[in-house]
Amino acid sequence: MDLNQVWMFVVSYIGIFLLGWLIIQFLSNGFFSKFMKVKASRGKLTLVKVHGISDTYYRAGHINETELRFKDRQKKSRMITVGRGDTYRAIGVNCIDIEDSKNCITRPDGETVAGFDAVKIDNLMVRCLTKPNITNKKDQMKIALLFILILGAVAIVGYLVYTQTAEVKILQSAVKELVKVGNV
């Protein structure tokens, strides 16, 4: 068996594996890759089953204390408060169901727990973190006056250094003249 045949076997097996993976992903509606990610995390992640208006999709989420964090289809980070009894164990992983239209958790017994508007809260957090520090006109005027004062002080110091330099040059020329007169 030569090297070309070995490469052909390797490429064909990789192609068969990728084709099988794509078929599984298509038939499971993206469930398989998310399930494998949650299973590989060994309990650190939770499988989030998001029930939309027309379909259901899956995401890997992280529960931190009492908050579930995951990314939706638009890749926006969402956060929902979870309580005792909201998660359940299925297929060897922790799972949680989310009702997307109501933005709430659906418990295993069918009861829904009201959530809050995660997109609105996320937008408010971004606005708080990126807002300018100065919103008061008085503070803006104080900073502008301080800037003008500092600029004026720098100009005065520059002028004094310039005039001092000119005076030193005059003194140097006077000393040179005195030295010439003394040497003659």
C-alpha positions in Angstrom: 0.0 0.0 0.0 1.6 3.3 -1.0 1.2 6.7 0.6 -1.4 8.0 -1.9 -3.8 5.2 -1.0 -3.4 6.0 2.7 -4.2 9.6 2.1 -7.3 8.6 0.1 -8.5 6.5 3.0 -7.9 9.3 5.5 -9.7 11.9 3.4 -12.6 9.5 2.6 -13.1 8.7 6.4 -12.9 12.4 7.3 -15.5 13.1 4.6 -17.8 10.3 5.8 -17.5 11.6 9.4 -18.3 15.2 8.4 -21.2 14.1 6.2 -22.6 12.1 9.1 -22.1 15.0 11.5 -24.0 17.4 9.1 -26.8 14.9 8.7 -27.1 14.5 12.5 -27.1 18.3 13.0 -29.7 18.8 10.4 -32.0 16.1 11.7 -31.7 17.1 15.3 -32.2 20.8 14.7 -28.8 21.7 16.3 -29.5 19.7 19.4 -26.6 17.2 19.0 -23.7 19.7 19.1 -25.2 21.6 22.1 -25.8 18.4 23.9 -22.2 17.3 23.3 -20.9 20.6 24.6 -23.0 20.4 27.8 -22.1 16.7 28.3 -18.4 17.5 27.8 -18.6 20.3 30.4 -19.3 17.6 33.1 -22.0 19.6 34.9 -20.7 23.1 34.5 -23.2 24.0 31.7 -26.9 23.5 31.4 -28.9 22.5 28.3 -31.3 25.4 27.6 -34.4 24.4 25.5 -35.9 27.6 24.2 -39.5 27.3 23.0 -40.2 30.0 20.4 -43.4 30.9 18.7 -42.8 28.6 15.7 -39.9 26.3 16.7 -37.7 25.1 19.5 -33.9 25.6 19.6 -31.2 24.6 22.0 -28.4 26.5 23.7 -25.7 25.8 26.3 -26.2 28.0 29.4 -24.4 28.6 32.6 -26.2 28.8 36.0 -24.4 31.2 38.4 -26.0 31.2 41.8 -29.6 32.1 40.9 -29.0 33.4 37.3 -29.1 31.5 34.1 -27.0 33.1 31.3 -27.1 32.0 27.7 -27.0 33.5 24.2 -30.1 33.5 22.0 -30.2 33.2 18.2 -29.3 36.8 17.7 -26.1 36.2 19.8 -27.4 38.5 22.5 -26.6 37.5 26.1 -29.7 36.8 28.1 -30.1 36.4 31.8 -33.1 34.8 33.6 -33.5 34.3 37.4 -33.9 30.6 38.2 -35.2 29.0 41.4 -35.4 25.6 43.1 -37.1 23.1 40.9 -36.7 24.9 37.6 -34.0 22.5 36.3 -34.4 18.8 35.6 -32.1 16.0 34.6 -32.6 14.3 31.2 -30.3 12.2 29.0 -27.5 12.6 31.6 -27.4 16.4 31.6 -29.1 19.2 33.5 -31.8 20.9 31.4 -34.1 23.9 31.7 -37.0 25.0 29.5 -37.5 28.7 28.5 -40.6 30.2 27.0 -39.2 32.7 24.5 -42.3 34.8 23.9 -43.1 35.3 27.6 -39.5 35.3 28.7 -40.1 32.9 31.5 -39.1 29.5 32.8 -41.3 26.5 32.2 -41.0 24.1 35.1 -41.1 20.3 34.5 -44.6 20.2 35.9 -45.8 22.7 33.2 -46.0 25.7 35.6 -44.4 28.9 34.3 -42.3 31.3 36.4 -42.4 34.9 35.2 -39.2 36.4 34.2 -38.1 39.9 33.3 -37.3 41.6 30.0 -33.7 40.5 29.6 -33.1 42.4 26.4 -34.3 45.7 28.1 -32.1 45.0 31.2 -29.1 44.2 29.0 -29.6 47.5 27.0 -29.9 49.4 30.3 -26.6 47.9 31.6 -24.8 48.8 28.3 -26.1 52.4 28.6 -25.0 52.6 32.2 -21.5 51.3 31.4 -21.0 53.6 28.4 -22.7 56.8 29.5 -20.5 59.9 29.7 -19.4 60.9 33.2 -20.3 64.5 32.9 -24.0 65.4 32.4 -24.2 68.5 34.5 -23.6 71.9 32.8 -21.9 73.3 35.9 -19.4 70.5 35.9 -18.7 71.0 32.2 -18.1 74.7 32.8 -15.8 74.0 35.7 -13.7 71.6 33.6 -13.6 74.1 30.7 -12.4 76.9 33.1 -9.8 74.7 34.6 -8.6 73.8 31.1 -8.4 77.5 30.2 -6.6 78.3 33.5 -4.0 75.5 32.9 -3.5 76.7 29.3 -3.0 80.3 30.5 -0.5 79.1 33.1 1.5 77.2 30.5 1.5 80.3 28.2 2.7 82.6 31.0 5.5 80.1 31.9 6.5 79.8 28.3 6.6 83.6 27.9 8.8 83.9 31.1 11.2 81.2 29.9 11.4 83.0 26.5 12.1 86.4 28.1 14.6 84.9 30.5 16.4 83.2 27.5 16.6 86.6 25.7 18.0 88.3 28.9 20.6 85.5 29.2 21.6 86.0 25.6 22.0 89.8 26.3 24.2 89.0 29.3 26.3 86.6 27.4 27.0 89.1 24.7 27.8 91.8 27.3 30.3 89.4 29.0 31.9 88.6 25.7 32.3 92.4 25.0 33.9 92.9 28.5 36.3 90.0 27.8 37.3 91.5 24.5 37.8 94.9 26.1 39.9 93.3 28.9 42.1 91.4 26.4 42.9 94.4 24.3 
